[in-house]
Structure formats: structure tokens, C-alpha cells
Amino acid sequence: MANPEIVDSSFTAIINAPIDKIDLPAWAFSLPEHEYQGCSPAHVAAGATTAPDGRRMSINVEIIGGTLMVQHYVETLAEKDHLVLESVSDIFPPAGRTTIHVKWELSVKDLGDGRCEFVNHVQTHATDEFLTYLDRQGIPFEAFAAQRKPMSLAHNAGETPLFAESIERFALRG
């Protein structure tokens, strides 16, 4: 992507379920709202729909660092052990609505003995709209990214083990 990166974060957790029981797309596109909310105090709502081209879409609403985000995650890769979702997400900072690009990548790797390593990888990039938003306010991109990074890292670090637990429960329910 040509626009600058805001944050790139990756965290891991253990899932105590065999790899053949895990289905990341099935989990993501059937995640009940209460289960999503239980994965972070910042999670507000979740649902699933389809994009205009028919691909599955997960809608997630969360508040990170006081900023409401509505994510429209469209599947770009959907394998049982690897899911890539991309969103041009609406964000609602104090000075008005704008967008950022978010790539959310989930994967699992078999560790043997009925355990897997789960990786929660999130990358955010500025959109042209977002760069214009910052310019209108006189905020240097680097200053915004530096301010945003610790909040995003803390959020992803906190949700990763809880996502792993949710995926584990989903896998073991069969």
C-alpha cells in the first residue's frame, strides 16, 4: 500500500485444541456479539454480512484510545488455518469522521499435542482521506502515528489471548 503505515502489531497466544478442529473463517463470520465483546473491553459490537461483490464481511465496532472505529472487514484469504481480512474503517475522532485502512491477519500453526500457536497480526495504514484530515488540522503524520502506536499495541496485546480462548471454545464445541 502506498500510504504510510500507522501501526504494525503482532501478538501470539496458545490455543489448546488440535489444528484439525480450528476453522478461523467459520469462527470469525459466526462470532456472536457477546463473545466479541468478551475479547476486549474496547469491543462494542460485531456482526456479519456480505460485501457488494459477495465476499463475506465481518463488521466490528470498537473504541481504541477514545476513538470509535467501525471496521468493514472483507475476506481476502479464507483458509481454516489462515484468515486475512481488510477494511477501509470509519473512525470518529473529535474533529470529524475519516477513514484508515486496516489489515487483520489471523493464523494458527500446529505445535503438536493438540495445541496451536495463534498469531493476531494487525496493520493500519493512512488513507488519502486520513492524510487530508491530518493536514487540515496541522497534525504531522509522524506525531499522530507515535501517539496511536502504544494504544493499538496495548489493545492488540490484550485481545490476542482472549481471541485465542474464543477460537479454542469454538473449535472444541465442534
C-alpha positions in Angstrom: 0.0 0.0 0.0 1.4 3.4 -1.0 0.1 5.3 2.1 2.2 5.3 5.3 1.9 2.8 8.0 0.3 3.9 11.3 0.9 0.7 13.3 2.0 -2.9 12.7 1.5 -5.2 15.6 1.6 -9.0 16.0 0.9 -11.0 19.2 0.7 -14.7 19.8 -1.2 -17.0 22.2 -1.6 -20.7 22.6 -4.8 -22.5 21.6 -5.4 -25.8 23.4 -7.1 -27.5 20.5 -5.9 -29.7 17.6 -5.3 -27.9 14.4 -7.8 -30.0 12.5 -10.6 -28.6 14.8 -9.8 -25.0 14.1 -11.6 -23.1 11.4 -10.7 -19.4 11.6 -13.2 -18.2 8.9 -16.1 -20.1 10.5 -15.2 -18.6 13.8 -14.8 -15.0 12.5 -18.0 -15.0 10.5 -20.2 -16.6 13.2 -18.8 -14.8 16.2 -21.7 -13.9 18.5 -21.6 -10.3 19.6 -21.3 -11.2 23.3 -18.3 -13.4 22.5 -16.7 -10.5 20.6 -17.4 -8.1 23.5 -15.8 -10.6 25.9 -12.5 -10.4 23.9 -11.8 -6.8 24.9 -13.4 -4.1 27.0 -13.0 -1.9 23.9 -15.2 -4.1 21.8 -18.7 -2.7 21.3 -20.5 -4.7 18.6 -19.9 -7.4 15.9 -21.9 -8.8 13.0 -21.5 -10.4 9.6 -22.8 -9.5 6.2 -21.5 -9.6 2.6 -19.6 -7.0 0.6 -21.1 -5.8 -2.7 -19.0 -8.4 -4.6 -20.5 -11.2 -2.5 -17.4 -11.9 -0.3 -18.1 -12.3 3.4 -17.7 -9.3 5.6 -17.3 -9.0 9.4 -18.4 -5.7 10.9 -16.6 -4.8 14.1 -17.2 -1.8 16.3 -14.6 -0.8 18.9 -13.2 2.2 20.7 -9.4 2.4 20.8 -7.8 5.3 22.6 -11.2 7.1 22.9 -11.8 6.9 19.1 -14.8 5.0 17.8 -14.0 2.7 14.9 -16.4 0.8 12.6 -14.5 -1.9 10.7 -15.8 -3.4 7.5 -13.5 -6.5 7.2 -13.8 -8.2 3.9 -12.1 -11.6 3.5 -9.2 -11.6 1.1 -7.9 -15.1 2.2 -10.0 -17.6 3.9 -8.3 -20.9 4.9 -9.1 -22.9 8.0 -5.7 -22.0 9.5 -5.2 -18.6 7.9 -7.6 -15.7 7.5 -6.8 -12.3 6.1 -9.4 -9.5 6.3 -9.1 -6.0 5.0 -11.2 -2.9 5.9 -11.4 0.7 5.0 -12.5 1.5 8.5 -14.5 4.5 9.6 -13.0 6.3 12.5 -14.7 9.1 14.5 -12.0 11.3 16.3 -13.1 14.6 17.8 -12.6 16.7 14.7 -14.9 14.5 12.5 -15.2 11.3 10.6 -12.4 9.9 8.4 -11.0 6.5 7.4 -8.0 4.3 7.8 -7.0 1.0 6.1 -6.8 -2.0 8.4 -5.4 -5.4 7.5 -6.3 -8.1 10.1 -4.5 -11.4 9.7 -5.2 -14.4 11.9 -3.2 -17.7 11.6 -2.6 -20.9 13.6 0.4 -23.2 13.5 0.3 -26.8 14.8 2.5 -27.3 17.8 1.6 -30.9 18.3 0.0 -32.5 21.4 -3.4 -30.9 20.5 -2.0 -27.3 20.7 -1.6 -24.5 18.3 0.1 -21.2 18.2 -2.3 -18.4 17.3 -1.0 -15.2 15.7 -3.1 -12.0 15.7 -1.4 -9.5 13.2 -2.9 -6.1 12.6 -1.6 -3.4 10.3 -3.0 0.0 9.8 -2.2 2.5 7.1 -3.4 6.0 6.4 -5.8 6.5 3.6 -5.7 9.6 1.4 -8.8 10.8 3.2 -7.0 10.4 6.6 -3.9 12.3 5.4 -6.1 15.2 4.3 -7.8 15.1 7.7 -4.5 15.4 9.5 -3.3 18.2 7.1 -6.5 20.2 7.7 -5.6 20.1 11.4 -1.9 20.8 11.0 -1.0 17.4 12.7 2.1 15.8 11.3 1.5 12.2 10.4 4.6 11.1 12.4 3.1 12.7 15.6 -0.2 11.0 15.1 1.4 7.6 14.5 3.6 7.9 17.6 0.6 8.8 19.7 -1.5 6.0 18.3 1.0 3.2 18.5 1.0 2.5 22.2 -2.8 2.4 22.3 -3.0 0.0 19.4 -0.3 -2.2 20.7 -2.0 -2.4 24.2 -5.3 -3.2 22.6 -4.0 -6.0 20.4 -1.9 -7.5 23.2 -5.0 -7.6 25.4 -7.3 -9.1 22.8 -5.0 -11.8 21.4 -5.2 -14.3 24.4 -8.9 -13.7 24.6 -9.4 -14.3 20.9 -7.3 -17.5 21.3 -9.6 -18.6 24.1 -12.7 -17.9 22.0 -11.3 -19.8 19.0 -10.4 -22.7 21.3 -14.0 -22.8 22.7 -15.4 -22.6 19.1 -13.0 -25.5 18.0 -13.8 -27.7 20.9 -17.6 -27.2 20.5 -17.2 -28.9 17.1 
